């Protein structure tokens, strides 16, 4: 079974586009077809991004719906412990937290909309970097 780390952009996109590939990946975790990994610092980033009114209000959502979404997401995810003292390899802090979570959780892939943030660093750790569409296709073929 695949083990994925979702970067914050994917979690936010799934919230606002429930019929898109980002939401589909999360729905596959509901059915037990994929393990979603997170860490406390990464989930804090999910909350910070998703709870920003300007992120969800244009979609017609209200605050309690966003909170319910995050609660449900937290229940689906397996928490990975991340060490203190990790040496940064990326310029983007949130991408760095996603990478650290993936490495510590022995993830197969990081699912991201911002793949340029990672450069070729994921190759060094044998972690694939894939889009939500690629993740959806991969889950459909397993």
C-alpha atoms as one frame of an Amber mdcrd trajectory, in Angstrom:
protein
   0.000   0.000   0.000   1.309   3.437  -0.928   2.297   5.905   1.765   1.848
   9.549   0.748   2.585  12.907   2.326   0.297  15.668   1.074   1.776  19.099
   0.931  -0.352  21.964   2.208  -1.407  23.141  -1.256  -2.984  19.741  -1.953
  -4.918  19.774   1.328  -6.228  23.265   0.604  -7.167  22.383  -2.977  -9.078
  19.296  -1.813 -11.067  21.493   0.565 -12.120  23.929  -2.144 -12.446  21.450
  -5.040 -14.099  18.307  -3.637 -14.397  16.701  -7.083 -10.754  17.149  -8.104
  -7.746  14.827  -7.937  -6.533  16.215  -4.586  -9.827  15.284  -2.927  -9.793
  11.934  -4.723  -6.461  11.020  -3.098  -7.922  11.810   0.327 -11.030   9.748
  -0.467  -8.780   6.780  -1.267  -7.440   7.012   2.293 -11.031   6.759   3.544
 -11.416   3.490   1.664  -8.071   2.189   2.976  -6.249   2.259  -0.373  -3.471
   4.612   0.726  -1.818   5.665   3.977  -1.576   9.426   4.447   1.278  10.561
   6.651   1.611  13.824   8.524   3.575  15.314  11.391   2.490  17.835  13.979
   4.395  20.688  12.280   2.940  19.762   8.878  -0.621  19.498  10.147  -0.185
  22.905  11.776   0.607  24.234   8.290  -2.555  22.584   6.926  -4.579  24.333
   9.615  -2.928  27.705   9.079  -3.575  27.602   5.338  -7.086  26.161   5.439
  -8.337  28.353   8.280  -7.358  31.536   6.437 -10.712  33.039   5.485  -9.517
  34.207   2.077  -8.704  30.592   1.193 -12.125  29.065   1.825 -14.667  31.877
   1.694 -14.694  32.183  -2.142 -15.740  28.513  -2.292 -18.856  29.276  -0.246
 -17.625  27.377   2.803 -18.076  28.510   6.389 -15.643  28.196   9.263 -17.220
  25.173  10.942 -17.098  23.229   7.652 -13.380  23.902   7.396 -12.864  22.816
  11.015 -14.839  19.605  10.359 -12.767  18.926   7.246  -9.533  19.315   9.212
 -10.845  17.112  12.040 -11.758  14.399   9.561  -8.419  14.692   7.817  -6.566
  14.395  11.121  -8.462  11.196  11.908  -7.368   9.680   8.562  -3.689  10.425
   8.872  -0.878   8.533  10.543   1.344  10.859  12.584   5.094  10.644  12.083
   7.567  11.931  14.660  10.072  14.369  13.241  13.443  15.074  14.822  14.723
  18.403  16.008  17.915  19.476  14.311  17.118  18.489  10.717  19.327  20.539
   8.426  17.256  22.498   5.900  17.635  21.499   2.278  14.911  23.624   0.690
  14.161  27.354   0.575  10.445  26.898   1.309   9.768  26.009   4.959   6.467
  24.208   4.339   8.031  22.085   1.593  10.880  21.319   3.969   8.406  20.087
   6.597   6.717  17.894   3.960  10.090  16.437   2.960  11.087  15.774   6.565
   7.752  14.049   7.230   8.142  11.922   4.098  11.671  10.852   4.988  10.840
  10.054   8.614   7.642   8.230   7.634   9.256   6.205   4.847   6.767   7.664
   2.360   6.590   6.487  -1.208   5.748   9.967  -2.471   5.051  13.584  -1.672
   1.910  14.760  -3.453   2.384  18.409  -4.356   1.097  21.152  -6.613   4.336
  23.116  -6.196   6.908  20.643  -7.399   9.465  23.330  -8.267   9.901  24.021
  -4.536  11.577  20.626  -4.122  14.082  20.649  -6.977  15.833  17.276  -7.113
  16.159  16.850  -3.336  13.489  14.116  -3.191  15.606  11.901  -5.441  18.343
  11.931  -2.811  15.900  10.416  -0.289  14.224   7.983  -2.707  10.873   9.758
  -2.324   8.839  10.338  -5.472   7.428  13.805  -6.099   4.063  13.557  -7.852
   1.057  15.716  -8.659  -2.439  14.936  -7.361  -3.338  13.699 -10.866  -0.369
  11.323 -10.890  -1.269  10.126  -7.393  -4.851   9.448  -8.509  -3.659   7.469
 -11.505  -1.209   5.517  -9.376  -3.915   4.612  -6.866  -6.272   3.510  -9.636
  -3.635   1.132 -11.033  -2.797  -0.525  -7.706
